[in-house]
Amino acid sequence: MAASFGLFIGVSHLEYDNMALAFGQRADQRVAAVRQGMGQAFEVLAVTNQLFSRGEPVSRERFADFTSALLERHRFIQAFNFHRVVPGNERALIEAELQRVRPGTILTEMTPGGQVPAPLRTRYHVIEYVEPMAGNEAALGLNLSHNAAVMDALELARSTGQPAASSLFALAQAPTSQASFDLVQPVFDKQGVMRGNTAVVLRGKELVRESLAAAGLLGGGDIFVSVYASDHADPAALLFSNGPTSRASRHEFAGWLRPDHGMQNTILHAGGRAWRVEVAAAPRPFLADHLASLSLLCGGILVTLMGAAFVQSAGERARKVQQLVRQRTSELRRSNRQLIDDMVARERAEKALLHSEQRFRQLVSMSSDWYWEQDAELRFTMITGGFTEKSGVAVQGLIGKTRWEYVPGLLDSESGRTHLAKMQAREAFNNLEYQIVDDDGNARWFCVNGEPVFDEAGVLTGYRGTGSDITERKLTEQRVHHVAQHDVLTGLPNRSLLQDRLSQSIAFASRSERPVWVMLIDLDRFKFVNDSMGHKAGDVLLVTVAARLRAALRDADTVARLSGDEFVVILNEHADEPLSPAVVQRIMDAVAQPVMLGNKEFFVTCSVGVAVFPTEGTLSENLIEHADIAMYRAKKLGRNNFQFFTPSMNDEAMERVRIEGALRNALERDEFVLHYQPQVDMKTGQIVGMEALIRWNHPELGMVPPGRFVGVAEETGLIVPIGAWVMRTACAQNKAWQVAGYPRLRVAVNLSARQFGAANLMASLEATLQETGLDAACLEIELTESLFMSDVTPAVELLHRMKALGVNLSIDDFGTGYSSFSYLSRFPIDVLKIDRSFVADITHDANDAAIVSSIIALAHNLKLAVIAEGVETLAQLDYLRSHGCDEMQGYYFSKPVPADQFEALLAEGRCLPAPTLSPAPETLPA
Ligand SMILES: Nc1nc2c(ncn2[C@@H]2O[C@@H]3COP(=O)(O)O[C@H]4[C@@H](O)[C@H](n5cnc6c(=O)[nH]c(N)nc65)O[C@@H]4COP(=O)(O)O[C@H]3[C@H]2O)c(=O)[nH]1
């Protein structure tokens, strides 16, 4: 761009130089034309002056002739004049002369206010001749002696001897015309005195125009000429101008691009005066003069722009390429980094996958599960995780098969059909359990879970899941199920399964119209075995009996253990063997075989109750209950017995139930009373004590004996509060009698096994003694042998604690239970009570008599007192007395009586009659 401008400026200057050269030539031409015009004017003056300079008078006509040709040729001449120097005294002459030429003419002068008559002067310089007259009439007679312009020029011309030019002044004949001036040349007479001068009045403007026109330079508007009658551009001296003057043009042509080449000033010297000729070129369109430079500039700019554009586009392209390269590079770097990250991530993922797979394999191998996969047709494609080892089935046998192909019976089961439906619905399934037979022929149970697998399009690609061998669990469940339905000890069905079997049997009986017998078998004296020989012996006995019952029955029959020593047998009648009591007897005989318990042989018998279905009044659901009632009756009638249920038994059972219900309120309703049976010293015959025996005075049942309700009270546990009441009442009564002044007696109170086992026995006992104020020595507690049969140690401890209170302890019904010398020696017992069953027969049963005498001897040897129960006869009394029995109790002396009657006995002072004189026999005859 700079080069273009440089070139442009250079070429511009060349163009200017060229223009300046051309202009200079044209300006010179114009200056020369002006100079020539001026020269012509001077020549005309000189010619005219010569006319007068000859010394001969020049007539007006001659002057007119002479100048007329010149006037014709030079249009720029306003007039030819001859100025005469006129002394002041000749004014009139000259005026007369002039009036002759032109009437009325007087000498005039020009003043600023216009042309006025000339004042009187000493000398005048009057325009005497003027040609042409027409148009110049005002000049005739004009006095110029005071016209400085003309006089100065005349003086110059006289001094130089050359024509001189005046400055510009206003003409009298044309006061408004500008740029007029005179060329003057003095006219001398022969004496050399200036008599006047010739003058050519010039119209400066026309002079220059004609000069230029004559040179053919007037046309053309592109160059202007200004001429000043001065050496400087004084507007007042402006002679001619056909265009802008120098002052104005200077403004227009200024500019750094346009040096002042269009202006030329030339100073001409003519007629003793400097003439300034200014030639100025008209402003031209810049383009016309500077086409080349402008073209160059435009071309340069174009080239520059194109070059710049090219460079720009090339640069842009390069930049874009560079940017692209940079972008690609960064993308490449990024993708490289991404790639590296991906590789690292992939490596990490692969490692994680590897670890996960290892973990999976380890877990699978450690877990009991295996992992399986199936294809879209639900055929196994893979089973891993030690399947063969865990299941005992070779994997190869399963690959390519569906589950129901290798477990053929699967779809027959409900769970199998559900499984198939789920598979067809493409749903997950859980805990599908099925049984298979492994390669060794063993039955096994599998449990499998699975879920469908879909591809990205949602199309099923197969199933996968886990499986485990649950054979152990299944067997355990079966065992648990078996345990739930069977007795643990004997393996026989328990009550739950019994109900099922009974329902089945009844259903069978209903269909076959053959009866069902339900036998309830209770072992006799089982409690005794259990208590005396320990639970293990009891268990052995139960297991043995169970096996015997099982062996005695057919497979179709059911034997179940109901509870404790109770068994239930269900017998369905079959065509080949009608049911009969002989069947019952056979079963009883099977049980009644000796059993080895430890090293002792034990004979076990049982009591059996039988209920038959169908029987009038027996519902199927009451069969076992009725059998139980019948068994209860059998037990009552004596052991090793069986009874068939009859509706009357039911009445008794109902009464039991009624008693149980009424018993619960009896204590609150104060329905119990105590009767007292005296205990008499055999030696003195005096009452020494009494046994408190409970009676239940029921409003409807009347006086209920203890045999009807004590057992029920024991079974229900009601005996504990009832017993406490008995103890308290008996103690209080005894104390009352003592306080009443009766002899100090001992009161005996029965303590049931249930009471003996009660936790608060000691506390209750102590509280009773405390509350009643009875001396402990006046209380005797009667215990039965069965209390000591089971766990002896705590019983011993308890007895010692009771003994420590000071109470007496006696063993009731001695000889009927498990009588043992060992406990007699270990226990702190004071009294043995001989059971009345022995006493009853001592007079006619040698064995009982022997037993009684033996008990007495034994007791005495052990330093125990002996009291005989149930003494009804004198013979019995005598026998006992003769054998040294210490005390007696029985109807012979008194029945148990209410307290008031007992008090009457005391008051009466009843005694035993004295012993008979005849000695009692030692032993009764056999
Ligand atoms: N045949 C006959 N019997 C005689 C004779 N002398 C007394 N007896 C009866 O023999 C039983 C003696 O009581 P037990 O052997 O302790 O037998 C008692 C005792 O085991 C129990 N019992 C009675 N009262 C209570 C009590 O308050 N608490 C507890 N736990 N059991 C009691 O009920 C059983 C029966 O009592 P009871 O019916 O009062 O029957 C009493 C009594 O009336 C006689 O000469 N001949």
The ligand as an SDF file (V2000), in Angstrom:
LIG
                    3D

 46 52  0  0  0  0  0  0  0  0999 V2000
  -63.7600  -98.3520  107.2520 N   0  0  0  0  0  0  0  0  0  0  0  0
  -63.2350  -97.6690  108.2220 C   0  0  0  0  0  0  0  0  0  0  0  0
  -62.7150  -96.4600  107.9560 N   0  0  0  0  0  0  0  0  0  0  0  0
  -62.1570  -95.7770  108.9790 C   0  0  0  0  0  0  0  0  0  0  0  0
  -62.0870  -96.2710  110.2610 C   0  0  0  0  0  0  0  0  0  0  0  0
  -61.4440  -95.3540  111.0050 N   0  0  0  0  0  0  0  0  0  0  0  0
  -61.1420  -94.2980  110.1830 C   0  0  0  0  0  0  0  0  0  0  0  0
  -61.5920  -94.5770  108.9720 N   0  0  0  0  0  0  0  0  0  0  0  0
  -61.4820  -93.7790  107.7360 C   0  0  0  0  0  0  0  0  0  0  0  0
  -60.1610  -93.9470  107.2930 O   0  0  0  0  0  0  0  0  0  0  0  0
  -59.7290  -92.7560  106.6940 C   0  0  0  0  0  0  0  0  0  0  0  0
  -58.4640  -92.3180  107.3340 C   0  0  0  0  0  0  0  0  0  0  0  0
  -57.9280  -91.3530  106.6260 O   0  0  0  0  0  0  0  0  0  0  0  0
  -56.7430  -91.4900  105.5900 P   0  0  0  0  0  0  0  0  0  0  0  0
  -56.2130  -92.8870  105.6090 O   0  0  0  0  0  0  0  0  0  0  0  0
  -55.8020  -90.4740  105.8670 O   0  0  0  0  0  0  0  0  0  0  0  0
  -57.4450  -91.3110  104.2230 O   0  0  0  0  0  0  0  0  0  0  0  0
  -58.0440  -90.0880  103.9750 C   0  0  0  0  0  0  0  0  0  0  0  0
  -57.1330  -89.1380  103.4070 C   0  0  0  0  0  0  0  0  0  0  0  0
  -56.2200  -89.7780  102.6140 O   0  0  0  0  0  0  0  0  0  0  0  0
  -58.0410  -88.3240  102.6210 C   0  0  0  0  0  0  0  0  0  0  0  0
  -58.3420  -87.1120  103.3630 N   0  0  0  0  0  0  0  0  0  0  0  0
  -59.2820  -86.8420  104.2490 C   0  0  0  0  0  0  0  0  0  0  0  0
  -59.1840  -85.6240  104.6860 N   0  0  0  0  0  0  0  0  0  0  0  0
  -58.1370  -85.0700  104.0830 C   0  0  0  0  0  0  0  0  0  0  0  0
  -57.5260  -83.8590  104.1420 C   0  0  0  0  0  0  0  0  0  0  0  0
  -57.9220  -82.9530  104.8930 O   0  0  0  0  0  0  0  0  0  0  0  0
  -56.4740  -83.6830  103.3670 N   0  0  0  0  0  0  0  0  0  0  0  0
  -55.9940  -84.6540  102.5370 C   0  0  0  0  0  0  0  0  0  0  0  0
  -54.9060  -84.4390  101.8030 N   0  0  0  0  0  0  0  0  0  0  0  0
  -56.5200  -85.8480  102.4570 N   0  0  0  0  0  0  0  0  0  0  0  0
  -57.6130  -86.0320  103.2590 C   0  0  0  0  0  0  0  0  0  0  0  0
  -59.2140  -88.9610  102.3320 O   0  0  0  0  0  0  0  0  0  0  0  0
  -59.0950  -90.2560  102.8750 C   0  0  0  0  0  0  0  0  0  0  0  0
  -60.3690  -90.7350  103.2940 C   0  0  0  0  0  0  0  0  0  0  0  0
  -60.7920  -90.0590  104.3370 O   0  0  0  0  0  0  0  0  0  0  0  0
  -62.1020  -90.4870  105.0930 P   0  0  0  0  0  0  0  0  0  0  0  0
  -63.1630  -90.8250  104.1280 O   0  0  0  0  0  0  0  0  0  0  0  0
  -62.3900  -89.4780  106.0710 O   0  0  0  0  0  0  0  0  0  0  0  0
  -61.7090  -91.7540  105.7630 O   0  0  0  0  0  0  0  0  0  0  0  0
  -60.8640  -91.7760  106.8880 C   0  0  0  0  0  0  0  0  0  0  0  0
  -61.5980  -92.3520  108.0340 C   0  0  0  0  0  0  0  0  0  0  0  0
  -62.9700  -91.9970  108.1030 O   0  0  0  0  0  0  0  0  0  0  0  0
  -62.5970  -97.5270  110.5340 C   0  0  0  0  0  0  0  0  0  0  0  0
  -62.5650  -98.0230  111.6330 O   0  0  0  0  0  0  0  0  0  0  0  0
  -63.1680  -98.1970  109.4690 N   0  0  0  0  0  0  0  0  0  0  0  0
  1  2  1  0
  2  3  2  0
  2 46  1  0
  3  4  1  0
  4  5  2  0
  4  8  1  0
  5  6  1  0
  5 44  1  0
  6  7  2  0
  7  8  1  0
  8  9  1  0
  9 10  1  0
  9 42  1  0
 10 11  1  0
 11 12  1  0
 11 41  1  0
 12 13  1  0
 13 14  1  0
 14 15  2  0
 14 16  1  0
 14 17  1  0
 17 18  1  0
 18 19  1  0
 18 34  1  0
 19 20  1  0
 19 21  1  0
 21 22  1  0
 21 33  1  0
 22 23  1  0
 22 32  1  0
 23 24  2  0
 24 25  1  0
 25 26  1  0
 25 32  2  0
 26 27  2  0
 26 28  1  0
 28 29  1  0
 29 30  1  0
 29 31  2  0
 31 32  1  0
 33 34  1  0
 34 35  1  0
 35 36  1  0
 36 37  1  0
 37 38  2  0
 37 39  1  0
 37 40  1  0
 40 41  1  0
 41 42  1  0
 42 43  1  0
 44 45  2  0
 44 46  1  0
M  END
$$$$
